[in-house]
Amino acid sequence: MSFNLVNNIEYCFTLVRDSYPLDLIYYSHIPAATVSLIVSLFVFLKNKKALVSKILLSLSMAFSIWVIFNLILWTSSNSTSIMFFWSFSGLLIELIFILSLYLTYVFINKGDVGVSVKTFFLLLLLPAIFFTPTNKNLTNFSIINDCEATEGYYFILYFFSICVVIFFWVLIMAILKYRKVENSFKKQLILFVFGIEFFLLSLFIALFTSSITENYELEFWGVLSMAVFMAFLAYLIVKFKAFNIKMLAAQALVAALIILVGSMFFFVETTTAIILTAVTLFLTIGAGWALVRAVKVSEERKEQLQGMSDKLAEANDQLRKLDNAKSEFISIASHQLRTPLTAIKGFISMLLEGSYGKVDPKQQDVLNKVYTSNERLVNLVEDLLNVSRMESGRMEFKFAPWSVEKICADVMDTFIPKAKANGLYLEYKKSETPLPEVMIDGTKVREVISNMVDNALKYTPKGGVTLRLEQIPNSKFQIPNKSQNPNDQKSNLGGQDVIRITVADTGIGVPQTELPYLFAKFSRGKDTSRLNTGGTGLGLYVGRSMVENNGGKIWAESDGEGKGSRFIIEIPIQQTKELLERWG
């Protein structure tokens, strides 16, 4: 290039210094470039293999080079230097815009562009590369009044046209892509595009306006827009872990604070002010380091706890699946067992009745034992089926008005022969006043009461069993809470009229330490197996669920070993609206 140049034009340097504060020039340029390099280097070092990290670093380096060249233009008094660095301005800005477009594409699509697109990017840049060293770019340097280089019309036209095209390219690409991306990524896309479009638009307006009005102070605001874009990126990293990077908010805030305090050096002039600023910066760095370290330790512990929580949740999920599979297996197996057991029961009954001929006493005794064992198996299968229905949520209840007195009378009639056979008394103490009918599933309640009386007879070697029925006004009735032990339920309805069914025996009793576990699945007392080898520990577990689904409560009491026990059911006379809507 052949320019009209004069070296060491002190007039121009003096003009710039008098027209624009050097403090503002340094403050707008150096922090913006520093922030840009810090953020991009941080992203690159955290994820070196990612293409988006490499493009961001390239963009920041191109921007920083342009900032340095621009800073030289403002502070140099050598026209040769000014013309040299000014000539690269258009090329660097165009490179910044193209890299911004490339960065946006890769960030949104999470993948590289094709060879054809890269070729197109290069073709956009080629005219600027060719025109930069020619007088189509800069024609001369004027020292009259303005001290600036004269820019070529066609080069400027091409340069600004490319900037406009890329700005709208980014915008349209983001709008079209917004409809297709996942909802979780949409907010990231909006923030990223808003930040980069703000940067490109601010830079374009600053350069275009300053070129037309020759008020180059506007460039300062264009330079600062890069810091705003970096702030958006920092927020994306902290909030959404963009670029697959984890950064604490404290780290970002401390870094921003250090940069802001450090930038004060561009304004202070006195020695005292410089010393105070340096001390403040040192204290800020120290306090910031301590804060970041404390927050980082806290976050690491939080992540460890979250990891443990996730593993526990996964383990619980696996256990739940296994439990469901077990329940399903039990259900299928129980259904398959039911048919042959029912057939066995029927045929043995017919044999005992003499349907197939006379049975002698010895054979009858054997058949009775088979019948009893078969009944035990039938009860076990029924308990297993009930457990399966309960745990899978398939057990249904049909509410209707039922007389609890009639239910208890039927149970007594059923077990009187068994009590006499065992040499025990079975006493029924009715309510002194007539009891109202209650909305319950009477079949399920009868099953629970029958199980309680049956257990009482099994675990009572001598004496007997008493079934008491009474109405309790203003009972401290408690809402069943399945998450707690039935003996330990705390929620009090208060003032609730209930029907209480008590099955008391003079049997082996229950130790106080075992009372809280009586209603657990497969739970049996320590002496129960000696008296009843056929028990499974499922009857009370199933019974509790049935009573609670009927709106009632069941619990056990005992004065200790050898002192008998009391199993008590309370059913509210007035059922809740929720239960009536569910089962009514």
LOGU-488314 format. One record per residue (C-alpha): residue number from 1; residue in one letter; x, y, z. Coordinates in pm, whole numbers. Layout:
LOGU-488314
GUPA   kolnu   mimar       c1       c2       c3
GUPA     NUM       a        X        Y        Z
...
***
This chain:
LOGU-488314
GUPA   kolnu   mimar       c1       c2       c3
GUPA       1       m        0        0        0
GUPA       2       s      111      352      -67
GUPA       3       f      -16      598      194
GUPA       4       n       40      964      266
GUPA       5       l      205      902      606
GUPA       6       v      389     1119      853
GUPA       7       n      565      947     1141
GUPA       8       n      536     1060     1504
GUPA       9       i      235     1288     1468
GUPA      10       e      220     1421     1822
GUPA      11       y      -72     1640     1723
GUPA      12       c     -300     1337     1677
GUPA      13       f     -203     1183     2011
GUPA      14       t     -266     1514     2186
GUPA      15       l     -602     1547     2007
GUPA      16       v     -717     1204     2121
GUPA      17       r     -596     1259     2476
GUPA      18       d     -778     1593     2499
GUPA      19       s    -1099     1466     2333
GUPA      20       y    -1135     1125     2500
GUPA      21       p    -1023     1032     2853
GUPA      22       l     -752      768     2832
GUPA      23       d     -895      612     3150
GUPA      24       l    -1222      538     2967
GUPA      25       i    -1036      397     2666
GUPA      26       y     -838      154     2883
GUPA      27       y    -1141       68     3097
GUPA      28       s    -1359      -20     2799
GUPA      29       h    -1093     -225     2618
GUPA      30       i     -876     -416     2866
GUPA      31       p    -1145     -558     3101
GUPA      32       a    -1362     -667     2807
GUPA      33       a    -1075     -856     2643
GUPA      34       t     -965     -998     2980
GUPA      35       v    -1313    -1125     3067
GUPA      36       s    -1349    -1274     2720
GUPA      37       l    -1019    -1463     2744
GUPA      38       i    -1081    -1580     3103
GUPA      39       v    -1426    -1725     3026
GUPA      40       s    -1320    -1886     2697
GUPA      41       l    -1002    -2032     2850
GUPA      42       f    -1203    -2165     3143
GUPA      43       v    -1446    -2335     2905
GUPA      44       f    -1165    -2469     2687
GUPA      45       l     -957    -2607     2974
GUPA      46       k    -1261    -2778     3123
GUPA      47       n    -1360    -2939     2795
GUPA      48       k    -1066    -2936     2553
GUPA      49       k    -1207    -3191     2311
GUPA      50       a    -1538    -3015     2255
GUPA      51       l    -1563    -2825     1926
GUPA      52       v    -1776    -2554     2081
GUPA      53       s    -1497    -2482     2335
GUPA      54       k    -1241    -2444     2056
GUPA      55       i    -1464    -2208     1857
GUPA      56       l    -1537    -1996     2164
GUPA      57       l    -1165    -1967     2238
GUPA      58       s    -1098    -1871     1874
GUPA      59       l    -1371    -1608     1889
GUPA      60       s    -1229    -1461     2211
GUPA      61       m     -877    -1455     2068
GUPA      62       a     -996    -1280     1751
GUPA      63       f    -1187    -1030     1964
GUPA      64       s     -889     -973     2195
GUPA      65       i     -655     -916     1899
GUPA      66       w     -901     -664     1756
GUPA      67       v     -926     -492     2097
GUPA      68       i     -546     -467     2120
GUPA      69       f     -523     -326     1766
GUPA      70       n     -805      -82     1843
GUPA      71       l     -632       23     2165
GUPA      72       i     -315       96     1966
GUPA      73       l     -517      314     1728
GUPA      74       w     -635      523     2021
GUPA      75       t     -303      554     2200
GUPA      76       s      -40      559     1921
GUPA      77       s      108      878     1775
GUPA      78       n      270      697     1481
GUPA      79       s       69      715     1159
GUPA      80       t      241      406     1016
GUPA      81       s      134      200     1316
GUPA      82       i     -215      344     1302
GUPA      83       m     -255      262      932
GUPA      84       f     -113      -89      979
GUPA      85       f     -340     -186     1268
GUPA      86       w     -642       -2     1125
GUPA      87       s     -615     -200      803
GUPA      88       f     -679     -525      994
GUPA      89       s     -985     -390     1175
GUPA      90       g    -1238     -487      907
GUPA      91       l    -1090     -834      857
GUPA      92       l    -1094     -908     1231
GUPA      93       i    -1450     -783     1279
GUPA      94       e    -1569     -997      988
GUPA      95       l    -1385    -1295     1138
GUPA      96       i    -1555    -1226     1474
GUPA      97       f    -1899    -1227     1310
GUPA      98       i    -1832    -1549     1116
GUPA      99       l    -1696    -1724     1427
GUPA     100       s    -2004    -1607     1619
GUPA     101       l    -2225    -1766     1354
GUPA     102       y    -2019    -2086     1364
GUPA     103       l    -2035    -2094     1745
GUPA     104       t    -2413    -2049     1744
GUPA     105       y    -2461    -2329     1492
GUPA     106       v    -2249    -2577     1690
GUPA     107       f    -2404    -2477     2024
GUPA     108       i    -2759    -2521     1895
GUPA     109       n    -2708    -2833     1684
GUPA     110       k    -2449    -2993     1914
GUPA     111       g    -2247    -3088     1608
GUPA     112       d    -2016    -2950     1339
GUPA     113       v    -2126    -2787     1014
GUPA     114       g    -2068    -2957      682
GUPA     115       v    -1772    -2894      450
GUPA     116       s    -1992    -2689      217
GUPA     117       v    -2087    -2449      498
GUPA     118       k    -1725    -2412      607
GUPA     119       t    -1632    -2338      245
GUPA     120       f    -1903    -2074      234
GUPA     121       f    -1766    -1913      553
GUPA     122       l    -1422    -1899      391
GUPA     123       l    -1565    -1745       75
GUPA     124       l    -1727    -1472      285
GUPA     125       l    -1389    -1397      440
GUPA     126       l    -1179    -1410      121
GUPA     127       p    -1271    -1061      -14
GUPA     128       a    -1170     -906      318
GUPA     129       i     -840    -1097      309
GUPA     130       f     -768     -981      -47
GUPA     131       f     -874     -618        8
GUPA     132       t     -698     -569      343
GUPA     133       p     -346     -493      204
GUPA     134       t     -481     -276      -81
GUPA     135       n     -595       83     -109
GUPA     136       k     -950      -49     -146
GUPA     137       n     -937      -85      230
GUPA     138       l     -762      234      350
GUPA     139       t     -674      507      102
GUPA     140       n     -479      758      310
GUPA     141       f     -428      911      654
GUPA     142       s     -562     1259      722
GUPA     143       i     -399     1481      984
GUPA     144       i     -630     1774      927
GUPA     145       n     -871     1811     1221
GUPA     146       d     -971     1446     1258
GUPA     147       c     -645     1243     1248
GUPA     148       e     -802      930     1097
GUPA     149       a     -758      692      807
GUPA     150       t     -986      721      507
GUPA     151       e    -1169      394      446
GUPA     152       g    -1257      260      101
GUPA     153       y    -1627      284       16
GUPA     154       y    -1671      -63     -138
GUPA     155       f    -1476     -237      133
GUPA     156       i    -1686      -71      404
GUPA     157       l    -2006     -154      214
GUPA     158       y    -1907     -521      185
GUPA     159       f    -1791     -532      546
GUPA     160       f    -2116     -395      691
GUPA     161       s    -2330     -606      455
GUPA     162       i    -2165     -923      582
GUPA     163       c    -2230     -813      942
GUPA     164       v    -2601     -756      871
GUPA     165       v    -2637    -1090      688
GUPA     166       i    -2473    -1283      971
GUPA     167       f    -2681    -1107     1238
GUPA     168       f    -3007    -1211     1071
GUPA     169       w    -2867    -1554      985
GUPA     170       v    -2810    -1624     1353
GUPA     171       l    -3155    -1493     1443
GUPA     172       i    -3345    -1693     1179
GUPA     173       m    -3147    -2011     1252
GUPA     174       a    -3231    -1981     1623
GUPA     175       i    -3602    -1922     1556
GUPA     176       l    -3629    -2222     1325
GUPA     177       k    -3436    -2445     1563
GUPA     178       y    -3633    -2334     1871
GUPA     179       r    -3937    -2531     1760
GUPA     180       k    -3741    -2855     1729
GUPA     181       v    -3520    -2861     2039
GUPA     182       e    -3620    -3023     2367
GUPA     183       n    -3804    -2809     2620
GUPA     184       s    -3516    -2841     2866
GUPA     185       f    -3282    -2677     2612
GUPA     186       k    -3511    -2395     2498
GUPA     187       k    -3423    -2156     2780
GUPA     188       q    -3051    -2213     2717
GUPA     189       l    -3101    -2142     2347
GUPA     190       i    -3287    -1817     2421
GUPA     191       l    -3022    -1692     2663
GUPA     192       f    -2731    -1786     2437
GUPA     193       v    -2881    -1631     2124
GUPA     194       f    -2989    -1319     2312
GUPA     195       g    -2637    -1275     2448
GUPA     196       i    -2455    -1326     2117
GUPA     197       e    -2708    -1116     1921
GUPA     198       f    -2671     -837     2175
GUPA     199       f    -2294     -854     2126
GUPA     200       l    -2313     -857     1743
GUPA     201       l    -2578     -586     1724
GUPA     202       s    -2400     -359     1973
GUPA     203       l    -2070     -403     1793
GUPA     204       f    -2229     -339     1453
GUPA     205       i    -2419      -29     1568
GUPA     206       a    -2110      111     1740
GUPA     207       l    -1889       60     1433
GUPA     208       f    -2149      169     1179
GUPA     209       t    -2256      478     1371
GUPA     210       s    -1900      585     1449
GUPA     211       s    -1806      538     1081
GUPA     212       i    -2091      763      965
GUPA     213       t    -2079     1025     1240
GUPA     214       e    -1700     1004     1287
GUPA     215       n    -1770      990     1661
GUPA     216       y    -1541      699     1742
GUPA     217       e    -1614      715     2112
GUPA     218       l    -1917      496     2033
GUPA     219       e    -1676      207     1973
GUPA     220       f    -1623      186     2348
GUPA     221       w    -1978       57     2398
GUPA     222       g    -1937     -199     2122
GUPA     223       v    -1626     -333     2293
GUPA     224       l    -1803     -362     2629
GUPA     225       s    -2083     -570     2474
GUPA     226       m    -1847     -869     2467
GUPA     227       a    -1837     -862     2848
GUPA     228       v    -2218     -878     2849
GUPA     229       f    -2210    -1184     2621
GUPA     230       m    -1955    -1350     2851
GUPA     231       a    -2187    -1279     3145
GUPA     232       f    -2463    -1466     2961
GUPA     233       l    -2226    -1759     2902
GUPA     234       a    -2124    -1762     3268
GUPA     235       y    -2491    -1773     3369
GUPA     236       l    -2554    -2060     3127
GUPA     237       i    -2262    -2253     3275
GUPA     238       v    -2368    -2193     3636
GUPA     239       k    -2741    -2246     3585
GUPA     240       f    -2758    -2512     3314
GUPA     241       k    -2404    -2658     3310
GUPA     242       a    -2370    -2549     2948
GUPA     243       f    -2073    -2690     2753
GUPA     244       n    -2090    -2985     2998
GUPA     245       i    -1912    -2772     3258
GUPA     246       k    -1990    -2731     3627
GUPA     247       m    -1909    -2391     3770
GUPA     248       l    -2022    -2250     4099
GUPA     249       a    -2206    -1920     4108
GUPA     250       a    -1959    -1811     4375
GUPA     251       q    -1670    -1863     4132
GUPA     252       a    -1835    -1647     3868
GUPA     253       l    -1922    -1372     4116
GUPA     254       v    -1575    -1367     4272
GUPA     255       a    -1411    -1350     3928
GUPA     256       a    -1639    -1063     3828
GUPA     257       l    -1566     -881     4153
GUPA     258       i    -1189     -919     4109
GUPA     259       i    -1209     -783     3754
GUPA     260       l    -1420     -487     3865
GUPA     261       v    -1186     -402     4152
GUPA     262       g     -881     -447     3928
GUPA     263       s    -1031     -216     3666
GUPA     264       m    -1020       66     3920
GUPA     265       f     -647       97     3847
GUPA     266       f     -741      272     3522
GUPA     267       f     -897      560     3714
GUPA     268       v     -684      612     4024
GUPA     269       e     -397      858     3990
GUPA     270       t     -255      930     4335
GUPA     271       t      -16      694     4510
GUPA     272       t     -248      659     4809
GUPA     273       a     -540      563     4584
GUPA     274       i     -325      307     4401
GUPA     275       i     -212      150     4730
GUPA     276       l     -570      137     4865
GUPA     277       t     -694      -18     4541
GUPA     278       a     -414     -277     4550
GUPA     279       v     -495     -366     4913
GUPA     280       t     -865     -392     4827
GUPA     281       l     -784     -618     4533
GUPA     282       f     -561     -838     4750
GUPA     283       l     -830     -870     5019
GUPA     284       t    -1094     -941     4754
GUPA     285       i     -882    -1220     4607
GUPA     286       g     -819    -1371     4952
GUPA     287       a    -1180    -1351     5067
GUPA     288       g    -1301    -1474     4729
GUPA     289       w    -1068    -1773     4739
GUPA     290       a    -1191    -1866     5087
GUPA     291       l    -1554    -1826     4981
GUPA     292       v    -1513    -2035     4666
GUPA     293       r    -1332    -2307     4860
GUPA     294       a    -1607    -2322     5124
GUPA     295       v    -1883    -2328     4863
GUPA     296       k    -1698    -2592     4662
GUPA     297       v    -1668    -2819     4966
GUPA     298       s    -2038    -2768     5035
GUPA     299       e    -2128    -2847     4674
GUPA     300       e    -1911    -3160     4674
GUPA     301       r    -2086    -3285     4986
GUPA     302       k    -2419    -3200     4830
GUPA     303       e    -2327    -3397     4518
GUPA     304       q    -2213    -3692     4730
GUPA     305       l    -2543    -3689     4918
GUPA     306       q    -2732    -3658     4590
GUPA     307       g    -2536    -3949     4448
GUPA     308       m    -2612    -4160     4754
GUPA     309       s    -2976    -4055     4734
GUPA     310       d    -2993    -4152     4366
GUPA     311       k    -2834    -4490     4440
GUPA     312       l    -3078    -4544     4726
GUPA     313       a    -3371    -4449     4503
GUPA     314       e    -3246    -4689     4237
GUPA     315       a    -3205    -4965     4495
GUPA     316       n    -3556    -4898     4627
GUPA     317       d    -3689    -4911     4274
GUPA     318       q    -3520    -5246     4218
GUPA     319       l    -3658    -5375     4549
GUPA     320       r    -4004    -5253     4450
GUPA     321       k    -3979    -5438     4120
GUPA     322       l    -3862    -5752     4297
GUPA     323       d    -4143    -5718     4550
GUPA     324       n    -4397    -5677     4269
GUPA     325       a    -4252    -5979     4091
GUPA     326       k    -4271    -6177     4416
GUPA     327       s    -4632    -6071     4473
GUPA     328       e    -4720    -6160     4116
GUPA     329       f    -4556    -6500     4156
GUPA     330       i    -4739    -6563     4484
GUPA     331       s    -5066    -6461     4323
GUPA     332       i    -5020    -6695     4026
GUPA     333       a    -4894    -6983     4241
GUPA     334       s    -5177    -6938     4491
GUPA     335       h    -5440    -6941     4218
GUPA     336       q    -5289    -7259     4078
GUPA     337       l    -5291    -7423     4424
GUPA     338       r    -5646    -7323     4503
GUPA     339       t    -5814    -7559     4255
GUPA     340       p    -5651    -7888     4365
GUPA     341       l    -5691    -7799     4735
GUPA     342       t    -6059    -7731     4685
GUPA     343       a    -6094    -8062     4503
GUPA     344       i    -5912    -8247     4783
GUPA     345       k    -6138    -8084     5041
GUPA     346       g    -6448    -8188     4849
GUPA     347       f    -6344    -8548     4798
GUPA     348       i    -6237    -8593     5163
GUPA     349       s    -6571    -8451     5279
GUPA     350       m    -6750    -8701     5057
GUPA     351       l    -6535    -8985     5194
GUPA     352       l    -6609    -8883     5554
GUPA     353       e    -6980    -8865     5476
GUPA     354       g    -6970    -9220     5335
GUPA     355       s    -7048    -9125     4977
GUPA     356       y    -6798    -9387     4855
GUPA     357       g    -6882    -9652     5111
GUPA     358       k    -6844    -9705     5481
GUPA     359       v    -6521    -9577     5642
GUPA     360       d    -6389    -9755     5951
GUPA     361       p    -6276    -9548     6254
GUPA     362       k    -5905    -9586     6178
GUPA     363       q    -5950    -9461     5821
GUPA     364       q    -6177    -9182     5944
GUPA     365       d    -5907    -9061     6183
GUPA     366       v    -5654    -9046     5898
GUPA     367       l    -5901    -8864     5673
GUPA     368       n    -5971    -8609     5949
GUPA     369       k    -5600    -8536     5976
GUPA     370       v    -5575    -8495     5598
GUPA     371       y    -5880    -8268     5604
GUPA     372       t    -5727    -8053     5881
GUPA     373       s    -5394    -8024     5698
GUPA     374       n    -5575    -7937     5377
GUPA     375       e    -5772    -7666     5557
GUPA     376       r    -5446    -7523     5686
GUPA     377       l    -5313    -7511     5330
GUPA     378       v    -5635    -7349     5208
GUPA     379       n    -5600    -7078     5473
GUPA     380       l    -5234    -7026     5384
GUPA     381       v    -5318    -6988     5015
GUPA     382       e    -5596    -6742     5102
GUPA     383       d    -5357    -6538     5317
GUPA     384       l    -5098    -6531     5040
GUPA     385       l    -5360    -6421     4789
GUPA     386       n    -5475    -6145     5024
GUPA     387       v    -5117    -6024     5071
GUPA     388       s    -5068    -6021     4695
GUPA     389       r    -5391    -5825     4644
GUPA     390       m    -5301    -5578     4918
GUPA     391       e    -4951    -5506     4792
GUPA     392       s    -5061    -5468     4432
GUPA     393       g    -5360    -5249     4526
GUPA     394       r    -5610    -5501     4387
GUPA     395       m    -5797    -5578     4709
GUPA     396       e    -6146    -5431     4684
GUPA     397       f    -6401    -5355     4954
GUPA     398       k    -6778    -5334     4912
GUPA     399       f    -6940    -5115     5174
GUPA     400       a    -7298    -5181     5282
GUPA     401       p    -7497    -5148     5607
GUPA     402       w    -7391    -5436     5833
GUPA     403       s    -7484    -5545     6186
GUPA     404       v    -7164    -5612     6379
GUPA     405       e    -7374    -5802     6639
GUPA     406       k    -7483    -6052     6374
GUPA     407       i    -7124    -6088     6246
GUPA     408       c    -6996    -6167     6596
GUPA     409       a    -7282    -6413     6659
GUPA     410       d    -7198    -6598     6336
GUPA     411       v    -6831    -6616     6437
GUPA     412       m    -6925    -6757     6779
GUPA     413       d    -7144    -7026     6623
GUPA     414       t    -6855    -7126     6398
GUPA     415       f    -6596    -7169     6674
GUPA     416       i    -6800    -7312     6963
GUPA     417       p    -6738    -7671     6846
GUPA     418       k    -6364    -7609     6822
GUPA     419       a    -6354    -7453     7169
GUPA     420       k    -6539    -7752     7320
GUPA     421       a    -6307    -7993     7140
GUPA     422       n    -6007    -7815     7296
GUPA     423       g    -6164    -7809     7642
GUPA     424       l    -6194    -7429     7644
GUPA     425       y    -6483    -7194     7709
GUPA     426       l    -6592    -6944     7443
GUPA     427       e    -6798    -6660     7590
GUPA     428       y    -6986    -6391     7398
GUPA     429       k    -7065    -6066     7584
GUPA     430       k    -7310    -5866     7378
GUPA     431       s    -7356    -5493     7397
GUPA     432       e    -7601    -5383     7667
GUPA     433       t    -7763    -5144     7419
GUPA     434       p    -7865    -5213     7059
GUPA     435       l    -7590    -5122     6816
GUPA     436       p    -7654    -4932     6492
GUPA     437       e    -7563    -5078     6158
GUPA     438       v    -7238    -4945     6015
GUPA     439       m    -7112    -4901     5659
GUPA     440       i    -6840    -5165     5622
GUPA     441       d    -6742    -5465     5415
GUPA     442       g    -6893    -5721     5651
GUPA     443       t    -6727    -6018     5482
GUPA     444       k    -6379    -5875     5540
GUPA     445       v    -6456    -5773     5900
GUPA     446       r    -6595    -6121     5973
GUPA     447       e    -6273    -6270     5836
GUPA     448       v    -6062    -6056     6071
GUPA     449       i    -6275    -6135     6378
GUPA     450       s    -6271    -6504     6289
GUPA     451       n    -5892    -6497     6265
GUPA     452       m    -5867    -6324     6604
GUPA     453       v    -6092    -6583     6773
GUPA     454       d    -5914    -6869     6596
GUPA     455       n    -5573    -6739     6710
GUPA     456       a    -5699    -6695     7065
GUPA     457       l    -5815    -7058     7075
GUPA     458       k    -5488    -7181     6925
GUPA     459       y    -5268    -7001     7178
GUPA     460       t    -5477    -7071     7488
GUPA     461       p    -5378    -7402     7652
GUPA     462       k    -5638    -7369     7928
GUPA     463       g    -5915    -7135     8030
GUPA     464       g    -6093    -6978     7739
GUPA     465       v    -6176    -6687     7514
GUPA     466       t    -6419    -6398     7554
GUPA     467       l    -6558    -6191     7268
GUPA     468       r    -6692    -5858     7393
GUPA     469       l    -6896    -5617     7182
GUPA     470       e    -6974    -5262     7298
GUPA     471       q    -7033    -4907     7182
GUPA     472       i    -6781    -4649     7302
GUPA     473       p    -6905    -4287     7292
GUPA     474       n    -6655    -4007     7242
GUPA     475       s    -6373    -4253     7190
GUPA     476       k    -6025    -4119     7130
GUPA     477       f    -6040    -4291     6797
GUPA     478       q    -5725    -4255     6591
GUPA     479       i    -5683    -4237     6214
GUPA     480       p    -5502    -4549     6093
GUPA     481       n    -5154    -4465     5974
GUPA     482       k    -5007    -4743     5763
GUPA     483       s    -4661    -4597     5774
GUPA     484       q    -4644    -4657     6151
GUPA     485       n    -4698    -4951     6377
GUPA     486       p    -5068    -4992     6463
GUPA     487       n    -4981    -4973     6833
GUPA     488       d    -4819    -4636     6779
GUPA     489       q    -5075    -4430     6587
GUPA     490       k    -5101    -4071     6704
GUPA     491       s    -5353    -3886     6486
GUPA     492       n    -5663    -3827     6700
GUPA     493       l    -6008    -3765     6557
GUPA     494       g    -6150    -3691     6902
GUPA     495       g    -6509    -3744     7013
GUPA     496       q    -6578    -4027     6766
GUPA     497       d    -6845    -4286     6852
GUPA     498       v    -6714    -4634     6772
GUPA     499       i    -6807    -4999     6799
GUPA     500       r    -6537    -5189     6985
GUPA     501       i    -6478    -5561     6940
GUPA     502       t    -6245    -5719     7197
GUPA     503       v    -6118    -6076     7181
GUPA     504       a    -5960    -6158     7519
GUPA     505       d    -5799    -6489     7609
GUPA     506       t    -5627    -6652     7905
GUPA     507       g    -5347    -6786     7691
GUPA     508       i    -4971    -6750     7667
GUPA     509       g    -4976    -6370     7642
GUPA     510       v    -4740    -6145     7451
GUPA     511       p    -4415    -5992     7584
GUPA     512       q    -4414    -5612     7577
GUPA     513       t    -4112    -5614     7347
GUPA     514       e    -4305    -5810     7083
GUPA     515       l    -4627    -5607     7083
GUPA     516       p    -4502    -5347     6829
GUPA     517       y    -4421    -5620     6575
GUPA     518       l    -4730    -5841     6595
GUPA     519       f    -4889    -5686     6286
GUPA     520       a    -4577    -5700     6070
GUPA     521       k    -4560    -5939     5776
GUPA     522       f    -4443    -6293     5870
GUPA     523       s    -4415    -6190     6236
GUPA     524       r    -4479    -6453     6506
GUPA     525       g    -4423    -6456     6880
GUPA     526       k    -4142    -6659     7030
GUPA     527       d    -4372    -6923     7190
GUPA     528       t    -4636    -6940     6919
GUPA     529       s    -4460    -7200     6706
GUPA     530       r    -4462    -7442     7000
GUPA     531       l    -4842    -7432     7022
GUPA     532       n    -4922    -7381     6654
GUPA     533       t    -4675    -7503     6394
GUPA     534       g    -4900    -7411     6103
GUPA     535       g    -4900    -7035     6155
GUPA     536       t    -4747    -6808     5890
GUPA     537       g    -4749    -6466     6052
GUPA     538       l    -4972    -6328     5776
GUPA     539       g    -5315    -6330     5943
GUPA     540       l    -5269    -6020     6158
GUPA     541       y    -5080    -5840     5880
GUPA     542       v    -5372    -5896     5641
GUPA     543       g    -5624    -5822     5916
GUPA     544       r    -5472    -5484     5990
GUPA     545       s    -5506    -5379     5626
GUPA     546       m    -5866    -5498     5612
GUPA     547       v    -5962    -5312     5930
GUPA     548       e    -5791    -4992     5820
GUPA     549       n    -5959    -5002     5479
GUPA     550       n    -6288    -5029     5668
GUPA     551       g    -6199    -4706     5847
GUPA     552       g    -6110    -4878     6171
GUPA     553       k    -5815    -4951     6392
GUPA     554       i    -5675    -5274     6536
GUPA     555       w    -5421    -5323     6812
GUPA     556       a    -5309    -5573     7076
GUPA     557       e    -5265    -5551     7452
GUPA     558       s    -5113    -5792     7701
GUPA     559       d    -5008    -5785     8065
GUPA     560       g    -4711    -6007     7987
GUPA     561       e    -4617    -6369     7927
GUPA     562       g    -4866    -6620     8065
GUPA     563       k    -5124    -6348     8139
GUPA     564       g    -5333    -6366     7826
GUPA     565       s    -5385    -6107     7556
GUPA     566       r    -5650    -5876     7415
GUPA     567       f    -5696    -5799     7046
GUPA     568       i    -5917    -5496     6991
GUPA     569       i    -6090    -5354     6685
GUPA     570       e    -6261    -5016     6676
GUPA     571       i    -6488    -4923     6385
GUPA     572       p    -6638    -4573     6358
GUPA     573       i    -7016    -4559     6349
GUPA     574       q    -6998    -4269     6104
GUPA     575       q    -6757    -4337     5819
GUPA     576       t    -6561    -4061     5647
GUPA     577       k    -6681    -3918     5318
GUPA     578       e    -6360    -4028     5144
GUPA     579       l    -6407    -4394     5241
GUPA     580       l    -6774    -4394     5142
GUPA     581       e    -6688    -4246     4803
GUPA     582       r    -6408    -4498     4755
GUPA     583       w    -6581    -4818     4864
GUPA     584       g    -6949    -4725     4889
***
